[in-house]
């Protein structure tokens, strides 16, 4: 009897298992659902229902298990996200805490653009005036005593800073404040505040302020930012060497 020869390609094709569209992993915090972002949405739902039909995921006593759903580069509409959450939680002690996506909405993208841009102003902020800026701000002018400059990014003052400066007002503890003449009445970075006495001996030329790892204010020459905040360097590719 003659043996039938099976090609290597046929063997490999037989051994290749079906690609999983849904992978469930356990962590200390709970479960992570990794959902493939290349398959069709219908295939994703079908496999998710199939995997969750296991007795392992049926209703059990005890508190809900936290679930994070990683959808990769897939964009989900609100009703699709709600549908997935219903499938995961219905009849089970599972609670979806968050959907993690690498896709940005137009609104999120615009906010990132605004937060990363530098707004340049030429003016004097007088006593009683408050200026609030999205992103970094470069002020060519002074902040007089009683004046306030606020930014959710960094603050750079090419002039005298004698009033109040609040950088990183949305919680950015890495924000910095720099001024040609640093003699503020108050500095704020994120939620941290430092008050200053009105004394000419405390004035510093070309100085900066930032928070260290203990969230304590550090003051010194602007040159120190090269070591402490190298991420401040932007658009170096535009240098004409």
C-alpha positions as CSV (number, residue, x, y, z in Angstrom):
1,X,0.0,0.0,0.0
2,X,1.4,3.4,-1.0
3,X,1.7,6.0,1.7
4,X,0.2,9.5,0.9
5,X,2.8,12.3,1.3
6,X,1.5,15.3,3.2
7,X,3.2,18.6,2.4
8,X,4.7,20.8,5.2
9,X,2.3,23.6,4.3
10,X,-0.7,21.4,4.8
11,X,0.7,20.3,8.2
12,X,1.3,23.8,9.3
13,X,-2.2,24.9,8.2
14,X,-3.8,22.1,10.2
15,X,-1.8,22.9,13.3
16,X,-2.6,26.6,13.2
17,X,-5.3,27.3,15.8
18,X,-8.0,29.8,15.3
19,X,-7.0,33.3,16.2
20,X,-8.6,34.5,19.4
21,X,-10.5,37.8,19.2
22,X,-11.1,37.9,22.9
23,X,-8.4,37.3,25.5
24,X,-9.2,37.4,29.2
25,X,-6.4,37.9,31.7
26,X,-6.4,38.0,35.5
27,X,-4.5,40.7,37.5
28,X,-4.2,41.7,41.1
29,X,-6.9,44.4,40.5
30,X,-9.3,42.1,38.6
31,X,-9.7,41.1,34.9
32,X,-8.5,42.6,31.7
33,X,-10.5,41.9,28.5
34,X,-8.2,42.3,25.5
35,X,-10.5,42.7,22.4
36,X,-9.0,42.4,18.9
37,X,-9.3,45.6,16.9
38,X,-9.0,44.0,13.5
39,X,-11.9,41.6,13.4
40,X,-15.5,42.6,12.7
41,X,-17.6,43.9,15.6
42,X,-20.0,41.0,15.1
43,X,-17.3,38.4,15.4
44,X,-16.1,40.1,18.6
45,X,-19.6,39.9,20.1
46,X,-20.0,36.3,19.1
47,X,-16.7,35.2,20.7
48,X,-17.3,37.3,23.8
49,X,-20.7,35.7,24.4
50,X,-19.2,32.3,23.8
51,X,-16.3,32.8,26.3
52,X,-18.5,34.3,29.0
53,X,-20.9,31.3,28.7
54,X,-18.3,29.3,30.7
55,X,-19.4,28.4,34.2
56,X,-16.3,30.1,35.4
57,X,-17.9,33.5,34.7
58,X,-21.4,32.8,36.0
59,X,-22.9,34.6,38.9
60,X,-21.0,33.9,42.2
61,X,-21.2,35.1,45.7
62,X,-18.9,37.9,46.8
63,X,-18.1,41.4,45.6
64,X,-18.0,42.3,41.9
65,X,-14.7,41.7,40.1
66,X,-13.3,44.8,38.5
67,X,-12.9,44.6,34.7
68,X,-10.9,46.8,32.3
69,X,-11.7,46.5,28.7
70,X,-8.8,47.2,26.3
71,X,-10.2,47.8,22.8
72,X,-6.9,48.8,21.1
73,X,-7.3,50.9,18.0
74,X,-11.0,50.2,17.6
75,X,-13.5,53.1,17.8
76,X,-16.7,52.3,19.6
77,X,-19.8,54.3,19.5
78,X,-21.7,54.9,22.8
79,X,-24.3,52.2,22.1
80,X,-21.6,49.7,21.2
81,X,-19.8,50.4,24.4
82,X,-23.0,50.0,26.4
83,X,-23.7,46.7,24.5
84,X,-20.3,45.3,25.4
85,X,-20.7,46.3,29.0
86,X,-24.2,44.6,29.2
87,X,-22.8,41.4,27.8
88,X,-19.9,41.3,30.3
89,X,-21.9,42.2,33.4
90,X,-25.3,40.6,32.8
91,X,-25.8,37.7,35.3
92,X,-22.2,37.9,36.5
93,X,-20.4,39.5,39.4
94,X,-18.3,41.5,37.0
95,X,-18.2,45.3,36.9
96,X,-16.6,47.3,34.0
97,X,-14.5,50.1,35.5
98,X,-13.1,51.5,32.2
99,X,-12.7,51.1,28.5
100,X,-9.2,51.8,27.3
101,X,-8.7,52.9,23.7
102,X,-5.8,54.2,21.7
103,X,-8.1,56.2,19.5
104,X,-8.6,59.9,20.3
105,X,-11.8,61.7,19.6
106,X,-11.7,65.1,17.8
107,X,-12.4,66.8,21.1
108,X,-9.6,65.0,22.9
109,X,-7.2,65.6,20.1
110,X,-8.0,69.3,20.1
111,X,-7.5,69.6,23.9
112,X,-4.1,67.9,23.6
113,X,-3.2,70.4,20.8
114,X,-4.3,73.4,22.9
115,X,-2.5,72.1,26.0
116,X,0.8,71.6,24.1
117,X,0.9,74.9,22.4
118,X,2.6,78.0,23.7
119,X,0.5,81.2,23.9
120,X,2.6,84.4,23.5
121,X,1.3,87.6,25.1
122,X,2.7,91.1,25.2
123,X,1.2,93.1,28.0
124,X,1.5,94.1,31.7
125,X,-0.8,92.3,34.1
126,X,-1.8,94.9,36.6
127,X,-3.1,94.7,40.1
128,X,-6.6,93.0,40.2
129,X,-6.2,91.5,36.7
130,X,-6.3,87.7,36.2
131,X,-5.2,86.0,32.9
132,X,-6.0,82.3,32.4
133,X,-4.4,80.3,29.5
134,X,-4.7,76.8,28.1
135,X,-1.2,75.3,27.5
136,X,2.1,77.0,28.1
137,X,2.3,80.8,28.2
138,X,5.1,83.2,27.3
139,X,4.5,86.6,28.7
140,X,6.6,89.4,27.3
141,X,5.9,91.9,30.0
142,X,5.4,92.1,33.8
143,X,3.1,90.6,36.3
144,X,2.6,93.5,38.8
145,X,1.9,93.0,42.5
146,X,-1.8,92.0,42.8
147,X,-1.9,90.6,39.2
148,X,-2.3,86.9,38.5
149,X,-1.2,84.7,35.6
150,X,-2.6,81.2,35.4
151,X,-1.8,78.4,32.9
152,X,-2.5,74.7,32.8
153,X,1.1,74.3,31.3
154,X,4.3,76.2,32.0
155,X,4.7,79.9,32.7
156,X,7.6,81.9,31.2
157,X,7.8,85.6,32.0
158,X,10.2,87.8,30.0
159,X,9.9,90.6,32.5
160,X,9.3,91.0,36.3
161,X,7.1,88.5,38.0
162,X,6.0,90.3,41.2
163,X,2.4,89.1,41.5
164,X,0.9,85.6,41.5
165,X,1.7,82.8,39.0
166,X,-0.1,79.5,39.0
167,X,1.2,76.8,36.6
168,X,-0.2,73.4,35.9
169,X,-3.6,74.4,37.4
170,X,-5.3,71.2,36.3
171,X,-2.9,69.1,38.3
172,X,0.3,69.1,36.3
173,X,3.0,68.7,39.0
174,X,5.8,68.8,36.3
175,X,4.9,72.4,35.3
176,X,7.5,75.1,35.8
177,X,7.6,78.9,36.3
178,X,10.4,81.0,35.0
179,X,11.0,84.7,34.9
180,X,13.7,87.2,34.0
181,X,13.1,88.7,37.4
182,X,11.5,86.3,39.9
183,X,10.1,88.3,42.9
184,X,6.5,86.9,43.3
185,X,4.1,87.3,46.1
186,X,2.8,83.8,45.6
187,X,3.7,80.8,43.4
188,X,1.4,77.8,42.7
189,X,2.2,74.6,40.8
190,X,-0.7,72.2,40.6
191,X,-2.1,72.2,44.1
192,X,1.1,73.3,45.9
193,X,1.4,76.9,47.1
194,X,4.3,79.0,48.3
195,X,4.1,82.5,49.7
196,X,6.9,85.0,49.5
197,X,7.8,88.1,51.6
198,X,8.0,91.4,49.8
199,X,11.8,91.9,50.1
200,X,14.1,93.1,47.4
201,X,16.8,90.8,48.8
202,X,14.7,87.8,47.7
203,X,14.6,88.9,44.0
204,X,16.3,86.4,41.6
205,X,17.5,87.1,38.1
206,X,16.7,84.5,35.3
207,X,15.2,82.1,37.8
208,X,12.8,79.2,37.8
209,X,10.6,77.3,40.2
210,X,9.4,73.7,40.1
211,X,8.3,70.9,42.4
212,X,10.7,68.0,43.3
213,X,9.6,64.4,43.8
214,X,8.4,65.3,47.3
215,X,6.3,68.2,45.8
216,X,8.5,70.7,47.5
217,X,9.2,74.0,45.7
218,X,12.7,74.3,44.3
219,X,14.1,77.7,43.2
220,X,17.2,78.4,41.1
221,X,18.7,79.5,37.8
222,X,16.8,78.6,34.7
223,X,19.8,76.6,33.5
224,X,19.0,73.9,36.0
225,X,15.9,73.0,34.0
226,X,18.2,71.4,31.4
227,X,18.8,68.6,33.9
228,X,15.5,68.6,35.8
229,X,13.1,69.0,32.9
230,X,14.7,67.9,29.6
231,X,11.2,67.3,28.2
232,X,10.7,71.1,27.9
233,X,12.8,71.0,24.7
234,X,10.4,71.0,21.8
235,X,10.7,71.2,18.0
236,X,14.5,70.7,17.9
237,X,14.0,69.2,14.5
238,X,13.4,72.7,13.2
239,X,16.9,73.9,14.1
240,X,18.9,75.0,11.1
241,X,22.3,73.5,11.7
